[in-house]
Amino acid sequence: MPQSTDARSAHAQAPRTPPPMPVASGGARGLRLASVTSLLALIALSLAWELWLAPLRPGGSWLVLKALLLLLPLRGVLRGNLYTLQWSSMFILLFLAEGVVRGMTDTGVSASLAWIETALSVVFFFSTIFYLRPFKRAAKACAAAAR
């Protein structure tokens, strides 16, 4: 049975309520805490590594400036900004790559610090990705409901 134009227009104008955003559970809070903690630890490691523990040159090296790069996402990560968490999860892969390369090519303390950098980068990456997963699912469901 065909609908009248009034029924179709009333249906088309009915407001759609988006699906609710996920509520932060204990697991989500733990993942966010792991993201924040690993980022802060990575900043501290970068500073200590290049200034005191095993700098490329005695007295420190300009490579300490990589810690400044880690400060870029810090404010957003501390606040739980979803956009910042998304791009920082890709950004951290630069530090993962550096850790792997230096872990395989450096020797002594520097190689150990590189593997710690690698581990912290992996922790940040996966905790951030798993923290963002419910939000991405909710956004997809909202987009599907809007169609």
C-alpha positions in Angstrom: 0.0 0.0 0.0 1.6 3.3 -1.0 2.0 5.9 1.7 0.5 9.4 1.3 2.9 12.3 0.9 2.0 13.6 4.3 3.0 10.3 6.0 6.3 10.2 4.1 7.2 13.8 4.9 6.2 13.3 8.6 8.5 10.2 8.7 11.3 12.0 7.0 11.2 14.9 9.4 11.0 12.8 12.6 14.1 13.6 14.7 16.6 10.8 15.1 18.3 10.4 18.3 21.9 9.3 18.0 23.0 6.2 19.9 24.5 7.0 23.3 28.2 7.4 23.5 30.0 4.7 25.5 30.4 5.3 29.2 33.9 5.0 30.6 34.1 1.7 32.4 36.8 0.5 34.7 38.6 -1.1 31.8 38.4 2.1 29.7 39.8 4.1 32.6 42.6 1.7 33.0 43.4 1.9 29.3 43.4 5.7 29.4 45.6 5.6 32.5 48.0 3.3 30.6 48.1 5.7 27.7 48.9 8.7 29.9 51.4 6.9 32.0 53.3 5.4 29.1 53.4 8.8 27.4 54.8 10.5 30.5 57.3 7.7 31.0 58.4 8.1 27.4 59.0 11.8 27.9 61.0 11.2 31.0 63.0 8.4 29.3 63.8 10.6 26.3 65.1 13.4 28.5 67.1 11.1 30.7 68.5 9.1 27.8 69.8 12.0 25.8 70.9 14.2 28.6 72.5 11.8 31.2 72.1 8.1 30.7 73.5 7.4 27.2 73.7 10.6 25.1 75.1 10.3 21.6 77.8 12.9 22.6 79.3 13.5 26.1 77.3 16.2 27.9 74.1 15.6 26.0 72.9 15.8 22.4 70.4 17.7 20.4 68.4 14.4 20.1 66.9 15.5 23.4 64.6 17.7 21.4 62.6 14.5 20.5 61.1 14.9 24.0 59.6 18.2 22.9 57.7 16.3 20.1 56.1 14.1 22.8 54.8 17.2 24.5 52.6 18.0 21.5 49.9 15.5 22.3 50.4 15.6 26.1 47.6 18.1 26.9 45.0 16.3 24.7 46.0 12.9 26.0 45.7 14.1 29.6 42.2 15.5 28.9 41.1 12.4 27.0 40.5 14.3 23.7 39.5 11.7 21.2 41.0 13.4 18.2 44.3 13.9 19.9 44.3 10.3 21.0 43.7 9.2 17.4 46.5 11.1 15.8 48.9 10.5 18.7 48.4 6.7 18.3 49.9 7.1 14.8 52.5 9.7 15.8 53.9 7.3 18.5 54.9 4.9 15.8 57.8 7.2 15.0 59.2 6.5 18.5 58.5 2.8 18.1 60.5 2.8 14.9 63.4 4.7 16.6 63.4 2.3 19.5 63.6 -0.8 17.3 66.3 0.7 15.1 68.4 1.9 18.0 67.8 -1.3 19.9 69.2 -3.4 17.1 72.1 -1.1 16.2 73.2 0.5 19.5 75.1 -1.3 22.2 75.2 -1.2 26.0 72.9 1.0 27.9 71.6 2.8 24.8 70.3 -0.5 23.4 68.5 -1.3 26.6 67.0 2.2 26.7 65.9 1.7 23.1 64.0 -1.5 23.9 62.4 0.3 26.9 61.3 3.1 24.4 59.9 0.4 22.1 57.9 -1.2 25.0 56.5 2.1 26.1 55.5 3.0 22.6 53.8 -0.3 22.1 51.9 0.1 25.4 50.8 3.6 24.4 49.7 2.5 20.9 47.6 -0.5 22.0 46.1 1.1 25.1 45.1 4.1 23.0 43.6 2.0 20.2 41.7 -0.2 22.6 40.5 2.9 24.5 39.2 4.5 21.3 37.5 1.3 20.0 34.1 1.8 21.7 34.0 5.5 20.5 34.7 4.5 16.9 31.9 1.9 17.1 29.5 4.4 18.5 30.4 6.9 15.8 29.8 4.3 13.1 26.5 3.3 14.6 25.5 7.0 14.7 26.5 7.5 11.1 24.5 4.4 10.1 21.4 5.6 12.0 21.7 9.0 10.3 21.3 7.4 6.8 
